[in-house]
Amino acid sequence: MKQVILNAIKREKTGKEICKKLRKQGLIPAIIYGPYFQPLNLLL
């Protein structure tokens, strides 16, 4: 299986308008979920 490395930055601000602005800048807002930690808001 091929591995892919993603560069991510933790983001503090959330919401629809913030995400729209980030997408216009060419960034991808994301959320990572897992059973052992709280959801984490990221920028890819």
Secondary structure, 3 states (H helix, E strand, C coil): CCCCCCCCEECCCCCHHHHHHHHHCCCCEEEEEECCEEEEEEEC
